[in-house]
Amino acid sequence: MINAVGNRMTREIARQTKLADALERTQIQISTGKRFQRMSDDPVAARRILTIGTTQASMATWQSNIKSAQAQVAQASGVLTSTSDLLARARELTLSAANGTMNPADRATIAAELNAIADEIDGLAATRDSNGEPLFAAGTARVMRFDSDITFAPVQSAASAFVIGGNALSTSLRDAATAVGAGNSAGIDTALTSIAGAVGHIADQNAALGLSAGRLERIGDGLSSRGIEVADERKSIEDTDLETAIALLNAQDLTLGAAQAAFAKINRETLFDLLR
């Protein structure tokens, strides 16, 4: 009889301990806002959360790359716009020099300005971005990753932007300066053709940057939408449903309280009462 009572008490104590542990877990879930405190609580859900976390980290990196690329594209567009303005000025100067009545001093002045424009364009081609890197790469255009399967160069290389047919834009302008200074009519005509081609080339390059800007915006919008979906999925797996958890906590508290009250009442009986 005594053994039976002892076993019953042991079982009841174990049951109440489990109830208390469950109550504590629910309290922790409510206070932390997280359903799981360790992977063993739900290994499948924990693995999914880890996978989502890795995806979110990658998406954050891609979004950062997009912002950096957008800044580079905007800066590059400004550089090409300035280049276009300089080329327009060079064309104006060269046209004025085509007038055969211009004296040598005037031609020398125009030639000097054309050489200064060439130097300025060389400086623009060597522009650096906010990280101190060449904005227009000296070799192959710098490729960046913007998604798991999307990589491209948002800004073209210096060779693509500032070189036509193997000749740098600045070289064409220096050739124009030489022709103007010498009063070489044929050379001036050739220079005008080259400058007109350079103006069109820069316009095309700036249009390409516009396409990059649009593509980056679309990719960024897509990543933002996916980011919301992924965050919602993680929240649904990881976060505590407070309404449900509070209702469960109340039920667990009532159950444990009732069990403790019953246990206390039973154990107020004397050993003599139990043996009687």
Backbone as CSV, one residue per row, in Angstrom:
resi,resn,N_x,N_y,N_z,CA_x,CA_y,CA_z,C_x,C_y,C_z
1,MET,0.826,-1.204,0.000,0.000,0.000,0.000,0.865,1.261,0.000
2,ILE,1.897,1.220,0.892,2.784,2.379,0.974,3.523,2.577,-0.327
3,ASN,3.984,1.454,-0.946,4.680,1.543,-2.239,3.762,2.125,-3.310
4,ALA,2.509,1.708,-3.295,1.556,2.207,-4.299,1.367,3.712,-4.152
5,VAL,1.241,4.146,-2.903,1.083,5.584,-2.660,2.320,6.344,-3.103
6,GLY,3.504,5.783,-2.774,4.755,6.443,-3.178,4.884,6.543,-4.682
7,ASN,4.533,5.497,-5.394,4.599,5.518,-6.868,3.635,6.546,-7.435
8,ARG,2.446,6.586,-6.820,1.455,7.552,-7.303,1.943,8.981,-7.100
9,MET,2.551,9.247,-5.991,3.074,10.581,-5.718,4.211,10.939,-6.679
10,THR,5.068,9.935,-6.933,6.191,10.180,-7.858,5.680,10.524,-9.249
11,ARG,4.677,9.754,-9.703,4.104,10.027,-11.016,3.461,11.406,-11.066
12,GLU,2.780,11.762,-9.988,2.106,13.060,-9.965,3.106,14.210,-9.961
13,ILE,4.184,14.011,-9.209,5.237,15.046,-9.181,5.855,15.214,-10.574
14,ALA,6.096,14.086,-11.266,6.661,14.129,-12.614,5.706,14.828,-13.569
15,ARG,4.402,14.537,-13.418,3.407,15.165,-14.295,3.366,16.672,-14.069
16,GLN,3.406,17.086,-12.815,3.362,18.514,-12.518,4.643,19.220,-12.975
17,THR,5.748,18.512,-12.913,7.014,19.082,-13.413,6.935,19.334,-14.912
18,LYS,6.355,18.373,-15.630,6.173,18.554,-17.075,5.243,19.720,-17.368
19,LEU,4.179,19.829,-16.584,3.253,20.940,-16.752,3.958,22.285,-16.496
20,ALA,4.794,22.316,-15.448,5.521,23.545,-15.112,6.519,23.902,-16.212
21,ASP,7.183,22.860,-16.771,8.141,23.106,-17.862,7.430,23.661,-19.092
22,ALA,6.267,23.085,-19.411,5.503,23.554,-20.569,5.038,24.988,-20.354
23,LEU,4.613,25.280,-19.123,4.189,26.639,-18.791,5.348,27.626,-18.944
24,GLU,6.521,27.217,-18.496,7.701,28.084,-18.602,8.067,28.335,-20.066
25,ARG,7.990,27.281,-20.899,8.298,27.433,-22.325,7.342,28.432,-22.976
26,THR,6.080,28.326,-22.626,5.095,29.256,-23.193,5.376,30.686,-22.743
27,GLN,5.765,30.852,-21.486,6.106,32.183,-20.983,7.296,32.769,-21.744
28,ILE,8.284,31.921,-21.996,9.471,32.370,-22.736,9.090,32.744,-24.167
29,GLN,8.220,31.932,-24.793,7.767,32.235,-26.153,7.082,33.598,-26.216
30,ILE,6.303,33.897,-25.188,5.594,35.188,-25.152,6.573,36.340,-24.910
31,SER,7.493,36.148,-23.982,8.413,37.236,-23.625,9.423,37.523,-24.730
32,THR,9.892,36.464,-25.428,10.889,36.655,-26.496,10.255,36.913,-27.852
33,GLY,8.983,36.502,-27.984,8.323,36.644,-29.287,8.729,35.574,-30.272
34,LYS,9.501,34.569,-29.824,9.983,33.498,-30.690,9.435,32.153,-30.228
35,ARG,9.007,31.356,-31.201,8.436,30.048,-30.857,9.508,29.058,-30.415
36,PHE,10.725,29.191,-30.983,11.773,28.211,-30.717,12.946,28.862,-30.001
37,GLN,13.424,28.196,-28.960,14.596,28.676,-28.233,15.830,27.865,-28.600
38,ARG,15.603,26.692,-29.189,16.709,25.829,-29.623,16.239,25.017,-30.820
39,MET,17.184,24.561,-31.629,16.848,23.820,-32.842,16.061,22.548,-32.541
40,SER,16.356,21.937,-31.392,15.691,20.674,-31.054,14.199,20.845,-30.809
41,ASP,13.747,22.086,-30.589,12.309,22.306,-30.374,11.502,21.910,-31.603
42,ASP,12.058,22.187,-32.786,11.404,21.811,-34.049,12.484,21.814,-35.137
43,PRO,13.199,20.696,-35.310,14.330,20.642,-36.251,13.968,21.034,-37.681
44,VAL,12.785,20.624,-38.149,12.383,20.947,-39.525,12.197,22.449,-39.688
45,ALA,11.480,23.054,-38.743,11.256,24.503,-38.804,12.576,25.258,-38.647
46,ALA,13.449,24.756,-37.773,14.735,25.412,-37.541,15.585,25.404,-38.808
47,ARG,15.587,24.296,-39.524,16.350,24.221,-40.785,15.786,25.200,-41.805
48,ARG,14.476,25.317,-41.853,13.866,26.254,-42.796,14.218,27.693,-42.443
49,ILE,14.243,28.003,-41.160,14.611,29.346,-40.724,16.053,29.661,-41.108
50,LEU,16.941,28.669,-40.954,18.345,28.871,-41.350,18.455,29.129,-42.846
51,THR,17.686,28.376,-43.633,17.702,28.563,-45.083,17.203,29.962,-45.457
52,ILE,16.121,30.363,-44.814,15.574,31.702,-45.073,16.577,32.773,-44.659
53,GLY,17.251,32.562,-43.531,18.241,33.525,-43.067,19.373,33.698,-44.069
54,THR,19.822,32.588,-44.652,20.874,32.653,-45.664,20.394,33.427,-46.891
55,THR,19.160,33.158,-47.291,18.581,33.867,-48.431,18.476,35.365,-48.147
56,GLN,18.035,35.710,-46.939,17.904,37.122,-46.579,19.259,37.826,-46.579
57,ALA,20.297,37.126,-46.115,21.640,37.718,-46.115,22.113,37.985,-47.547
58,SER,21.849,37.017,-48.436,22.231,37.192,-49.844,21.465,38.352,-50.469
59,MET,20.167,38.423,-50.168,19.347,39.496,-50.734,19.794,40.864,-50.245
60,ALA,20.241,40.926,-48.993,20.752,42.197,-48.460,22.005,42.625,-49.219
61,THR,22.861,41.652,-49.538,24.077,41.947,-50.307,23.720,42.426,-51.707
62,TRP,22.741,41.765,-52.331,22.342,42.157,-53.692,21.723,43.550,-53.696
63,GLN,20.931,43.845,-52.685,20.337,45.184,-52.598,21.426,46.236,-52.426
64,SER,22.441,45.906,-51.640,23.561,46.830,-51.452,24.295,47.043,-52.770
65,ASN,24.468,45.951,-53.530,25.115,46.070,-54.841,24.300,46.948,-55.787
66,ILE,22.987,46.806,-55.718,22.117,47.610,-56.577,22.265,49.091,-56.244
67,LYS,22.252,49.424,-54.957,22.397,50.826,-54.563,23.741,51.384,-55.018
68,SER,24.790,50.573,-54.849,26.118,51.010,-55.278,26.160,51.207,-56.787
69,ALA,25.572,50.259,-57.524,25.557,50.354,-58.987,24.737,51.547,-59.454
70,GLN,23.617,51.800,-58.790,22.789,52.951,-59.167,23.547,54.260,-58.984
71,ALA,24.324,54.344,-57.910,25.134,55.544,-57.681,26.192,55.683,-58.766
72,GLN,26.800,54.561,-59.158,27.821,54.595,-60.200,27.226,54.994,-61.549
73,VAL,26.058,54.440,-61.842,25.399,54.769,-63.108,25.060,56.252,-63.163
74,ALA,24.521,56.790,-62.070,24.183,58.216,-62.028,25.435,59.072,-62.200
75,GLN,26.515,58.675,-61.534,27.766,59.422,-61.652,28.312,59.339,-63.077
76,ALA,28.277,58.129,-63.648,28.779,57.942,-65.011,27.967,58.742,-66.016
77,SER,26.652,58.793,-65.812,25.801,59.564,-66.715,26.164,61.043,-66.660
78,GLY,26.440,61.521,-65.453,26.863,62.911,-65.316,28.179,63.172,-66.033
79,VAL,29.096,62.228,-65.940,30.392,62.367,-66.620,30.204,62.409,-68.131
80,LEU,29.368,61.532,-68.647,29.160,61.496,-70.099,28.415,62.741,-70.580
81,THR,27.523,63.254,-69.753,26.838,64.496,-70.113,27.843,65.643,-70.208
82,SER,28.764,65.688,-69.257,29.816,66.711,-69.302,30.686,66.524,-70.532
83,THR,30.978,65.282,-70.871,31.777,64.990,-72.066,31.061,65.459,-73.320
84,SER,29.758,65.210,-73.367,28.965,65.640,-74.513,29.002,67.158,-74.666
85,ASP,28.907,67.862,-73.543,28.967,69.335,-73.572,30.327,69.808,-74.096
86,LEU,31.383,69.144,-73.668,32.731,69.511,-74.123,32.904,69.248,-75.615
87,LEU,32.345,68.140,-76.075,32.436,67.826,-77.501,31.654,68.835,-78.333
88,ALA,30.518,69.271,-77.801,29.738,70.289,-78.512,30.546,71.577,-78.633
89,ARG,31.253,71.926,-77.577,32.116,73.111,-77.611,33.261,72.914,-78.602
90,ALA,33.825,71.707,-78.628,34.920,71.423,-79.558,34.437,71.514,-81.006
91,ARG,33.231,71.032,-81.262,32.669,71.116,-82.618,32.460,72.582,-83.017
92,GLU,31.964,73.376,-82.075,31.750,74.800,-82.345,33.073,75.496,-82.684
93,LEU,34.104,75.185,-81.914,35.421,75.793,-82.152,35.993,75.369,-83.502
94,THR,35.858,74.091,-83.815,36.419,73.580,-85.064,35.681,74.152,-86.270
95,LEU,34.374,74.310,-86.130,33.600,74.931,-87.217,34.054,76.375,-87.461
96,SER,34.295,77.090,-86.381,34.740,78.472,-86.544,36.119,78.531,-87.193
97,ALA,36.933,77.520,-86.933,38.274,77.490,-87.519,38.248,77.115,-88.986
98,ALA,37.126,76.540,-89.426,37.033,76.160,-90.843,36.967,77.385,-91.745
99,ASN,36.727,78.544,-91.141,36.706,79.797,-91.900,38.132,80.137,-92.322
100,GLY,38.356,80.149,-93.609,39.703,80.348,-94.142,40.282,81.712,-93.879
101,THR,39.462,82.655,-93.404,39.943,84.025,-93.187,40.535,84.222,-91.794
102,MET,40.489,83.186,-90.944,40.975,83.323,-89.567,42.489,83.477,-89.561
103,ASN,42.997,84.397,-88.759,44.441,84.625,-88.709,45.129,83.595,-87.820
104,PRO,46.440,83.441,-87.939,47.182,82.430,-87.168,47.005,82.559,-85.661
105,ALA,46.921,83.766,-85.140,46.771,83.934,-83.689,45.439,83.365,-83.209
106,ASP,44.381,83.611,-83.979,43.067,83.077,-83.608,43.067,81.551,-83.700
107,ARG,43.716,81.036,-84.740,43.784,79.580,-84.880,44.544,78.968,-83.701
108,ALA,45.584,79.643,-83.256,46.376,79.138,-82.132,45.549,79.126,-80.850
109,THR,44.725,80.152,-80.686,43.866,80.218,-79.500,42.866,79.066,-79.500
110,ILE,42.260,78.826,-80.669,41.298,77.726,-80.788,41.976,76.382,-80.552
111,ALA,43.179,76.222,-81.120,43.927,74.971,-80.950,44.228,74.730,-79.471
112,ALA,44.582,75.797,-78.766,44.889,75.665,-77.339,43.652,75.222,-76.562
113,GLU,42.497,75.785,-76.898,41.270,75.398,-76.196,40.888,73.958,-76.520
114,LEU,41.090,73.555,-77.773,40.806,72.160,-78.146,41.701,71.198,-77.362
115,ASN,42.955,71.549,-77.196,43.862,70.702,-76.411,43.431,70.661,-74.943
116,ALA,42.948,71.808,-74.424,42.469,71.845,-73.032,41.234,70.957,-72.872
117,ILE,40.352,70.977,-73.866,39.158,70.112,-73.828,39.570,68.645,-73.856
118,ALA,40.566,68.325,-74.665,41.065,66.946,-74.726,41.584,66.504,-73.362
119,ASP,42.337,67.387,-72.701,42.848,67.056,-71.365,41.690,66.849,-70.382
120,GLU,40.672,67.688,-70.493,39.530,67.589,-69.584,38.778,66.276,-69.801
121,ILE,38.639,65.877,-71.048,37.961,64.604,-71.336,38.783,63.435,-70.808
122,ASP,40.112,63.525,-70.917,40.957,62.476,-70.325,40.719,62.403,-68.814
123,GLY,40.569,63.560,-68.186,40.291,63.580,-66.746,38.950,62.955,-66.418
124,LEU,37.956,63.229,-67.242,36.637,62.633,-67.027,36.693,61.114,-67.189
125,ALA,37.456,60.649,-68.156,37.585,59.202,-68.380,38.233,58.513,-67.185
126,ALA,39.034,59.264,-66.437,39.740,58.695,-65.281,38.985,58.921,-63.970
127,THR,37.738,59.370,-64.036,36.940,59.634,-62.829,36.872,58.391,-61.945
128,ARG,36.916,58.601,-60.633,36.814,57.493,-59.675,35.485,57.558,-58.936
129,ASP,35.019,56.392,-58.522,33.744,56.346,-57.805,33.958,56.616,-56.316
130,SER,32.906,56.472,-55.520,32.979,56.793,-54.088,33.906,55.857,-53.330
131,ASN,34.224,54.698,-53.911,35.137,53.750,-53.276,36.575,53.960,-53.708
132,GLY,36.805,54.962,-54.555,38.157,55.231,-55.030,38.574,54.378,-56.207
133,GLU,37.635,53.600,-56.744,37.923,52.758,-57.901,37.594,53.524,-59.179
134,PRO,38.274,53.188,-60.296,37.940,53.844,-61.567,36.467,53.637,-61.906
135,LEU,35.757,54.707,-62.191,34.339,54.597,-62.528,34.182,53.821,-63.831
136,PHE,35.010,54.143,-64.811,35.054,53.418,-66.079,36.301,52.536,-66.043
137,ALA,36.095,51.239,-65.906,37.220,50.323,-65.720,38.211,50.429,-66.868
138,ALA,39.493,50.340,-66.507,40.540,50.452,-67.524,40.548,49.245,-68.456
139,GLY,40.202,48.084,-67.927,40.152,46.881,-68.757,38.717,46.511,-69.082
140,THR,38.353,45.293,-68.696,36.973,44.836,-68.902,36.046,45.536,-67.913
141,ALA,34.848,45.850,-68.367,33.867,46.504,-67.487,33.626,45.656,-66.240
142,ARG,33.483,46.304,-65.104,33.341,45.616,-63.824,31.947,45.019,-63.675
143,VAL,31.907,43.684,-63.584,30.639,42.958,-63.467,30.261,42.824,-61.997
144,MET,28.976,43.001,-61.686,28.465,42.872,-60.321,27.299,41.892,-60.306
145,ARG,27.063,41.299,-59.118,25.942,40.362,-58.966,24.779,41.084,-58.296
146,PHE,23.576,40.890,-58.872,22.382,41.555,-58.347,21.279,40.577,-57.968
147,ASP,21.506,39.293,-58.188,20.561,38.244,-57.801,21.288,36.925,-57.975
148,SER,20.654,35.837,-57.602,21.323,34.540,-57.685,21.750,34.208,-59.106
149,ASP,21.008,34.702,-60.093,21.324,34.383,-61.485,21.402,35.632,-62.374
150,ILE,21.662,36.794,-61.775,21.758,38.040,-62.553,23.080,38.744,-62.264
151,THR,23.926,38.807,-63.257,25.179,39.544,-63.157,25.380,40.337,-64.443
152,PHE,25.819,41.562,-64.312,26.174,42.362,-65.480,26.966,43.580,-65.039
153,ALA,27.573,44.260,-66.001,28.351,45.467,-65.719,27.434,46.674,-65.868
154,PRO,27.122,47.385,-64.793,26.209,48.533,-64.888,26.833,49.723,-65.620
155,VAL,28.157,49.827,-65.531,28.870,50.937,-66.182,29.889,50.354,-67.156
156,GLN,29.925,50.883,-68.363,30.826,50.377,-69.375,32.285,50.697,-69.039
157,SER,33.188,50.048,-69.741,34.616,50.304,-69.544,35.003,51.631,-70.190
158,ALA,36.184,52.112,-69.833,36.697,53.355,-70.433,36.872,53.186,-71.937
159,ALA,37.297,51.990,-72.335,37.511,51.738,-73.767,36.203,51.818,-74.544
160,SER,35.112,51.382,-73.913,33.812,51.446,-74.591,33.287,52.874,-74.634
161,ALA,33.476,53.617,-73.556,32.884,54.949,-73.460,33.698,56.028,-74.156
162,PHE,35.021,55.924,-74.096,35.865,57.039,-74.550,36.778,56.704,-75.718
163,VAL,36.519,55.581,-76.377,37.337,55.180,-77.529,36.419,54.810,-78.685
164,ILE,36.755,55.303,-79.885,36.002,54.959,-81.094,36.990,54.446,-82.139
165,GLY,36.749,53.233,-82.614,37.613,52.676,-83.656,39.067,52.625,-83.273
166,GLY,39.340,52.397,-82.015,40.721,52.304,-81.544,41.346,53.640,-81.198
167,ASN,40.654,54.733,-81.427,41.184,56.064,-81.126,40.413,56.687,-79.970
168,ALA,41.150,57.210,-78.985,40.514,57.902,-77.864,39.902,59.204,-78.345
169,LEU,38.813,59.603,-77.699,38.173,60.861,-78.063,39.147,62.025,-77.942
170,SER,39.964,61.989,-76.902,40.924,63.081,-76.703,41.952,63.137,-77.824
171,THR,42.311,61.991,-78.364,43.278,61.970,-79.472,42.696,62.660,-80.697
172,SER,41.419,62.404,-80.969,40.759,63.048,-82.104,40.739,64.567,-81.925
173,LEU,40.531,65.015,-80.689,40.510,66.447,-80.435,41.900,67.063,-80.585
174,ARG,42.914,66.329,-80.183,44.275,66.850,-80.345,44.653,66.896,-81.828
175,ASP,44.164,65.919,-82.583,44.387,65.957,-84.040,43.687,67.178,-84.637
176,ALA,42.482,67.469,-84.104,41.752,68.643,-84.582,42.533,69.918,-84.260
177,ALA,43.102,69.964,-83.038,43.881,71.135,-82.638,45.083,71.321,-83.562
178,THR,45.715,70.223,-83.918,46.878,70.303,-84.809,46.470,70.830,-86.179
179,ALA,45.340,70.311,-86.689,44.877,70.749,-88.014,44.485,72.225,-87.986
180,VAL,43.821,72.655,-86.937,43.415,74.060,-86.819,44.641,74.965,-86.733
181,GLY,45.594,74.575,-85.901,46.790,75.392,-85.747,47.566,75.555,-87.039
182,ALA,47.545,74.509,-87.872,48.276,74.548,-89.137,47.443,75.128,-90.271
183,GLY,46.178,75.397,-90.011,45.295,75.884,-91.062,45.056,74.840,-92.135
184,ASN,45.073,73.560,-91.754,44.907,72.428,-92.676,43.408,72.187,-92.885
185,SER,42.887,72.656,-94.013,41.446,72.560,-94.275,40.977,71.118,-94.330
186,ALA,41.726,70.261,-94.998,41.340,68.842,-95.095,41.333,68.205,-93.710
187,GLY,42.349,68.535,-92.919,42.428,67.996,-91.565,41.283,68.482,-90.695
188,ILE,40.892,69.744,-90.889,39.771,70.302,-90.119,38.469,69.599,-90.488
189,ASP,38.274,69.336,-91.773,37.068,68.618,-92.214,37.021,67.215,-91.598
190,THR,38.170,66.560,-91.602,38.244,65.227,-90.999,37.938,65.291,-89.505
191,ALA,38.449,66.347,-88.847,38.216,66.513,-87.415,36.736,66.728,-87.124
192,LEU,36.072,67.521,-87.973,34.635,67.758,-87.783,33.848,66.457,-87.882
193,THR,34.225,65.606,-88.829,33.559,64.305,-88.967,33.788,63.451,-87.724
194,SER,35.038,63.464,-87.231,35.369,62.673,-86.043,34.608,63.168,-84.819
195,ILE,34.526,64.486,-84.665,33.834,65.051,-83.504,32.341,64.745,-83.562
196,ALA,31.759,64.827,-84.765,30.334,64.487,-84.918,30.092,63.035,-84.524
197,GLY,31.007,62.164,-84.938,30.891,60.757,-84.557,31.028,60.566,-83.058
198,ALA,31.920,61.364,-82.432,32.114,61.264,-80.987,30.865,61.705,-80.233
199,VAL,30.223,62.763,-80.735,28.983,63.239,-80.090,27.919,62.146,-80.122
200,GLY,27.754,61.505,-81.259,26.775,60.423,-81.371,27.144,59.231,-80.499
201,HIS,28.443,58.936,-80.450,28.917,57.804,-79.633,28.611,58.036,-78.154
202,ILE,28.906,59.231,-77.668,28.656,59.529,-76.256,27.156,59.479,-75.953
203,ALA,26.343,59.937,-76.886,24.888,59.869,-76.696,24.437,58.416,-76.563
204,ASP,24.999,57.540,-77.403,24.669,56.111,-77.331,25.110,55.511,-75.994
205,GLN,26.299,55.901,-75.545,26.819,55.368,-74.278,25.960,55.829,-73.097
206,ASN,25.503,57.068,-73.163,24.637,57.570,-72.095,23.280,56.873,-72.113
207,ALA,22.799,56.553,-73.309,21.541,55.812,-73.424,21.690,54.415,-72.812
208,ALA,22.866,53.796,-72.999,23.120,52.478,-72.415,23.081,52.552,-70.889
209,LEU,23.585,53.648,-70.346,23.515,53.828,-68.895,22.062,53.963,-68.428
210,GLY,21.251,54.615,-69.252,19.832,54.722,-68.923,19.166,53.363,-68.862
211,LEU,19.553,52.483,-69.786,19.014,51.125,-69.773,19.456,50.380,-68.512
212,SER,20.722,50.577,-68.122,21.222,49.948,-66.890,20.442,50.442,-65.682
213,ALA,20.180,51.747,-65.646,19.442,52.320,-64.513,18.045,51.718,-64.407
214,GLY,17.370,51.585,-65.543,16.041,50.992,-65.546,16.065,49.537,-65.109
215,ARG,17.063,48.805,-65.587,17.167,47.394,-65.218,17.437,47.241,-63.726
216,LEU,18.323,48.069,-63.193,18.626,48.010,-61.763,17.392,48.312,-60.923
217,GLU,16.601,49.275,-61.360,15.386,49.619,-60.614,14.411,48.449,-60.593
218,ARG,14.258,47.781,-61.747,13.336,46.641,-61.807,13.827,45.493,-60.932
219,ILE,15.121,45.233,-60.964,15.669,44.154,-60.139,15.484,44.485,-58.667
220,GLY,15.737,45.742,-58.309,15.576,46.165,-56.920,14.138,46.019,-56.452
221,ASP,13.196,46.391,-57.298,11.783,46.255,-56.945,11.421,44.783,-56.733
222,GLY,11.951,43.928,-57.614,11.682,42.498,-57.484,12.254,41.930,-56.195
223,LEU,13.474,42.352,-55.852,14.092,41.879,-54.612,13.303,42.361,-53.391
224,SER,12.822,43.587,-53.447,12.046,44.122,-52.322,10.770,43.308,-52.107
225,SER,10.096,42.970,-53.207,8.869,42.176,-53.103,9.163,40.794,-52.544
226,ARG,10.215,40.166,-53.067,10.591,38.847,-52.568,11.018,38.914,-51.107
227,GLY,11.691,40.004,-50.743,12.136,40.160,-49.365,10.964,40.190,-48.404
228,ILE,9.888,40.852,-48.796,8.687,40.901,-47.957,8.087,39.505,-47.816
229,GLU,8.031,38.768,-48.917,7.471,37.416,-48.884,8.297,36.496,-47.996
230,VAL,9.618,36.576,-48.138,10.507,35.728,-47.339,10.410,36.095,-45.860
231,ALA,10.358,37.393,-45.575,10.242,37.829,-44.177,8.926,37.365,-43.564
232,ASP,7.853,37.421,-44.352,6.550,36.960,-43.857,6.577,35.463,-43.562
233,GLU,7.239,34.698,-44.458,7.323,33.253,-44.225,8.107,32.968,-42.948
234,ARG,9.234,33.669,-42.778,10.035,33.448,-41.573,9.241,33.817,-40.324
235,LYS,8.522,34.916,-40.404,7.717,35.358,-39.259,6.670,34.311,-38.898
236,SER,6.043,33.733,-39.942,4.998,32.745,-39.680,5.557,31.485,-39.027
237,ILE,6.832,31.170,-39.313,7.449,29.977,-38.738,8.059,30.270,-37.374
238,GLU,8.710,31.408,-37.279,9.568,31.703,-36.129,8.870,32.458,-35.004
239,ASP,7.991,33.376,-35.345,7.421,34.260,-34.322,6.264,33.607,-33.570
240,THR,6.119,34.006,-32.329,5.037,33.499,-31.491,3.706,34.143,-31.879
241,ASP,2.673,33.306,-32.007,1.312,33.825,-32.176,0.825,34.189,-30.777
242,LEU,0.901,35.473,-30.439,0.638,35.899,-29.067,-0.763,35.531,-28.587
243,GLU,-1.751,35.690,-29.444,-3.128,35.384,-29.026,-3.251,33.918,-28.638
244,THR,-2.701,33.044,-29.478,-2.767,31.604,-29.199,-1.932,31.253,-27.978
245,ALA,-0.730,31.862,-27.888,0.174,31.542,-26.786,-0.396,31.987,-25.439
246,ILE,-1.034,33.137,-25.413,-1.614,33.628,-24.157,-2.776,32.734,-23.713
247,ALA,-3.585,32.311,-24.669,-4.693,31.392,-24.335,-4.141,30.073,-23.802
248,LEU,-3.062,29.575,-24.431,-2.437,28.336,-23.972,-1.842,28.517,-22.579
249,LEU,-1.206,29.674,-22.355,-0.605,29.938,-21.042,-1.662,29.923,-19.943
250,ASN,-2.790,30.529,-20.211,-3.869,30.545,-19.217,-4.365,29.134,-18.927
251,ALA,-4.526,28.330,-19.995,-4.990,26.954,-19.808,-3.964,26.134,-19.022
252,GLN,-2.678,26.315,-19.363,-1.624,25.582,-18.658,-1.560,25.993,-17.186
253,ASP,-1.723,27.295,-16.952,-1.686,27.785,-15.572,-2.841,27.205,-14.753
254,LEU,-4.036,27.162,-15.360,-5.190,26.584,-14.670,-4.984,25.098,-14.381
255,THR,-4.461,24.379,-15.372,-4.242,22.941,-15.219,-3.231,22.665,-14.112
256,LEU,-2.117,23.431,-14.150,-1.085,23.223,-13.128,-1.616,23.602,-11.745
257,GLY,-2.351,24.698,-11.671,-2.899,25.121,-10.383,-3.843,24.090,-9.804
258,ALA,-4.698,23.539,-10.669,-5.640,22.512,-10.205,-4.907,21.269,-9.746
259,ALA,-3.884,20.879,-10.488,-3.115,19.685,-10.125,-2.404,19.890,-8.795
260,GLN,-1.836,21.075,-8.596,-1.138,21.342,-7.336,-2.104,21.376,-6.161
261,ALA,-3.283,21.961,-6.373,-4.276,22.022,-5.301,-4.742,20.624,-4.910
262,ALA,-5.009,19.802,-5.904,-5.449,18.433,-5.625,-4.358,17.652,-4.917
263,PHE,-3.122,17.857,-5.385,-1.999,17.141,-4.784,-1.829,17.553,-3.320
264,ALA,-1.957,18.836,-3.053,-1.813,19.322,-1.676,-2.921,18.776,-0.782
265,LYS,-4.139,18.703,-1.313,-5.269,18.204,-0.518,-5.089,16.737,-0.175
266,ILE,-4.677,15.972,-1.180,-4.493,14.537,-0.958,-3.414,14.294,0.078
267,ASN,-2.340,15.073,0.022,-1.210,14.828,0.909,-1.384,15.442,2.299
268,ARG,-2.526,16.081,2.536,-2.827,16.502,3.897,-3.342,15.340,4.756
269,GLU,-3.753,14.264,4.069,-4.193,13.080,4.806,-3.015,12.441,5.531
270,THR,-3.281,11.875,6.640,-2.214,11.234,7.417,-1.973,9.835,6.880
271,LEU,-0.826,9.273,7.231,-0.511,7.907,6.834,-1.551,6.945,7.414
272,PHE,-2.007,7.255,8.646,-3.025,6.405,9.271,-4.303,6.400,8.451
273,ASP,-4.679,7.600,7.916,-5.888,7.704,7.098,-5.757,6.866,5.842
274,LEU,-4.537,6.838,5.259,-4.327,6.088,4.030,-4.373,4.573,4.286
275,LEU,-3.920,4.164,5.479,-3.865,2.737,5.788,-5.176,2.212,6.328
276,ARG,-6.080,3.148,6.709,-7.324,2.751,7.371,-8.276,2.078,6.404
